[in-house]
Amino acid sequence: MSDQLHPVEITPNGQGFLPGIAIDAVIFGFHQNQLKILLLEYRNTGLMALPGGFILATENLNDAARRVLSERTGLDDIYLEQFYVFGDLNRADPAPMRAIMTAKGLIPAEHHWLLGRFISVGYYALVDFTKAVPIPDSLSDSCGWYDLSNLPPLIQDHKTIVQKALNTLRTDLDRKLIGFNLLPETFTMADLQSLYETILDQKQHRSGFQRKMLSLGILERLDKHYSGGAHKAPYLYRFITESQQL
């Protein structure tokens, strides 16, 4: 882990951070046809939020996002994508942050930097949620996985951020499938179809799905997978890497 990925302390006056800009991370977790999302809970407030953080003045934006994800999941080598910037005036509501700080025994001054308006850069990430170790930040009490289909209420515009991230993930699915790293090195077409159906929340027609995936030119067909059963053995596939495409 690089020095830039070590946890950083939030100073009382925000010194050392870029003012008025933050990161919100939509961390999707996938495993065995389940799609979840990582959320922070602030006890004694009834508030829940996406993981997020701030950018050090000496830090690249993408490095800050990787640091935030590493701090919340304990993972380093995960897929990360910047997808939108959120800056509407109606997201500048200091009440949730004031409640969170007060519940922690921190009484913020009226013009505390955390109560000001922030423009937030949205990132989405994909991980195997069985490999992550959720870690709360300095203001939250717990950090855990929640079913995407049954999310609790979230602060400010975080529900909008989640939906925008999900829409982007679904749009990117064909184009960036290899980088997502959500399947084993070799897999069946049924494994790949299950991944699509879970993320898209929509059943796929088997033959049509297979034709589409083979037309993308990103799959290499290997030997058949014999499991000893009486059913027809499916072929195994793996992704074609950039070096194999040259």
Beta strands, then each sheet from edge to edge (+ up, - down):
strand 1: 17-31
strand 2: 34-42
strand 3: 47-49
strand 4: 52-56
strand 5: 79-86
strand 6: 119-127
strand 7: 142-147
strand 8: 187-188
strand 9: 219-224
strand 10: 235-239
sheet 1: 3+ 2- 1+ 4-
sheet 2: 3+ 2- 1+ 6+ 5-
sheet 3: 3+ 2- 7+
sheet 4: 8+ 10- 9+
end
